Amino acid sequence: MQYELKIALRYLRARRRDAFISITTIFTVVGVMLGVAALVIVLAVMAGFEASLRQRILS
């Protein structure tokens, strides 16, 4: 775990001349996080809806 964290921090840390790349990286990471969160929420809601619908049909 220590090794992976060290590599991640190395590429996320901004240098003076590469500040734009770091900002772009942060926006990209935030975008991926939001996309994954949206997928997890939608899958959870759809699973609940499916269970509710199945219960109504079978009863």
Secondary structure, DSSP 8 states (H G I E B T S, - for coil): -HHHHHHHHHHHS--STTHHHHHHHHHHHHHHHHHHHHHHHHHHHHHHHHHHHHHHHH-
